[in-house]
Structures are given as C-alpha cells and as structure tokens.
Amino acid sequence: MALSWWLVGLVCANSIMGLPWSRSCFVIGKFALRRFDLEAINRRDLSGRPALGTGSMGLIGNVLWFSVAGWWLAIGHLTSALSCFVSIIGIPFEIQHNKLALIAMAPIGMTIVPAHRTDS
C-alpha cells in the first residue's frame, strides 16, 4: 500500500495544485511502512489551536481529495485489512490498515508524530 501512496503522490506532483497532496502522499506512504512507531493525529489536537488544513479550507481540500484519490486508497487499505484478518498474526496489521483507510479518506489536517511521545 505504500507503493500505492507513492504512485498517487507522483500523479499529484504533475500539477502545481497537486503538490501539497503529493508531499502528504509521500509522508503517508512512509507511515504505511513504519506504522507501529508512528501515529497520525489531527493538527488541531496536537497544537490546541486551529491550524492550516483544519478549518473550512481543509474541509474543501478533503472533499476534493476523497473524490479524486482518497476512496481508491481507502478501498485498497480495506481490502488489505480483510486479507490480514484471515490469520491471528495478521490482526495487528488489519487494525493499522483500518486506521490508514480513515487517513486515506481525509488526510488534510493530519500530521504524523512518534507514537511514544511525552506531552508536557
């Protein structure tokens, strides 16, 4: 699925308007490979104040993203989750694919942080 994210990132990089999504695709593609030591959280929850992408512009961007590429990636993650659910060993991977499917539907306003961070 990381390769799928990177492929979508390359497609988005073909236009100037797609560059912000392109960068996010490469970051989330890396997250798909290292999914147990990183987590995706909302930027507003991280900083405690509104951030770029968490307001009305983020909503518009997420709707545009979902209509173009988000649903394809979400279906891919759900299919991967279903195939991982077949064995007991694959259940942790299934849970992570479900989380990635949610991220695939609305990635704008999300940020990737280390899973074991200390909050002050």
Secondary structure as UniProt FT lines:
FT   HELIX           2..12
FT   TURN            13..14
FT   TURN            17..18
FT   HELIX           19..33
FT   TURN            35..36
FT   STRAND          38..42
FT   HELIX           43..47
FT   TURN            52..53
FT   HELIX           56..65
FT   HELIX           66..70
FT   HELIX           71..84
FT   TURN            85..86
FT   TURN            89..90
FT   HELIX           91..105
FT   TURN            108..109
FT   STRAND          110..114
FT   TURN            115..116
//
